[in-house]
Amino acid sequence: FTGINGSGKTTITKILAGLIYKTSGSLKIYETISYLPDKYIMPKLLKVRSYCKILSIPIELMKKYQIPNKRIGELSKGNLQKLGIIQILSRDSGCYILDEPIDGLDDSTKRIFKQDIINKLSENKIVIMCLHTKTLFNELHPVIYEVKEGCINEKKRKTAIAAD
């Protein structure tokens, strides 16, 4: 989704994820959804490995994304983002909705994340993202929806990713 700050991108993703109700129109969801909000809270005193174990997140993902086994409250913004990403991507869902997923990630992690998104798309999964920059995903020819004052307009149609 594209749009200026406050245009309604996050609100739309929350509606799609079933977290808030729409005020008009109709919406039918036929897929299971994994949702990564732009802001979230995790248990600060728990160590990453314990958190992964509790949520059945494969430890291999923790290693792949190079997340240190520190208390969650001690993680950097980028490592918190990585932890959120692996939590969502470890779920077998029909649809993945990610709000600002690459915010705080280094270039190496962005490449790993991009490959994981390509893998989800190759499994015929739906991926919806709000991003400040779409350049990372340009070669995937995303479907781009412009959001203005809470209304969605298709801007450019190419594939199953929406980017900003």
Phi, psi and omega in degrees: 000138175249160177153157180288164176304134179086004182282341178118008182300310181295320178300318179296318179295324178293324176294313179299324180280353179080019181273331176225160182267147175282156179262344176201169180083183180233154181209126175236129181249125183249005183235156169285145187238136168249129187235129174247106179287168178286335176226135181208165181241136176234159180293112189294330185273346181282142175280154184304313182299319178295318178300314179298318180296315180300319183267008181057037175273123180303132179300333178301325178293321177301317180289317181302318181271003177053053177266122181290150180276066177256172169297141184303324179294345180263357183285149174289168178303317181295318179290326174297319179296318178300318180297319176298319180297312183292331177297317181286312185289343179283348179273142176269095182240163175277337184218135177242122178246120184233121181259111182056051186292335184262005178297119179091359181271145174280168184300321180298315180291325177299321179294319177297314180299315180301316179296321177296323177293317177301319178298318178297317179296323179291340175270013181062034175271154176267133178234123178239129180225148165253126182223148173283332178229131181262357187301328180299330186249009182306319183293347177273358178052065185291156167280127182246127177245127178269133179250124177227122178050042176081002179255142183256130175232131177290127183260318186205127183248124176216313182207199191266021176243136172253131184226163180234000000 
